[in-house]
Amino acid sequence: VHHGLQHVAQTPSVNVQDDAGEVLRAERDLVQQRLRETVGALETIRLSLLRLHAGALSLEAFTTHLELAADVSADVERMIAAQDEVHALLRFPQHVELTPV
């Protein structure tokens, strides 16, 4: 995301806001996809807990599900941090230095 915004900032274009909007939409779509994956991982853990409780699942398989969920969680944390960075970069008004006359 940061690289995409740097590219937008360095591109001489009248439509910089449109370019930044495209970057943000792409980021939003990526975050939504990761959210769907996270919900799926949580559902897998829930079902695994039920199977483990019923004796139909081994502890090793459940541990694997927990490790996968931890990986997804770390990815979501990175996405949130990236989104916060995007918002900070696009915050208006940005600091403007006056030039001497």
Secondary structure as GFF3:
##gff-version 3
##sequence-region A 1 101
A	DSSP	alpha_helix	2	10	.	.	.	ID=ss1
A	DSSP	alpha_helix	16	54	.	.	.	ID=ss2
A	DSSP	alpha_helix	59	90	.	.	.	ID=ss3
###
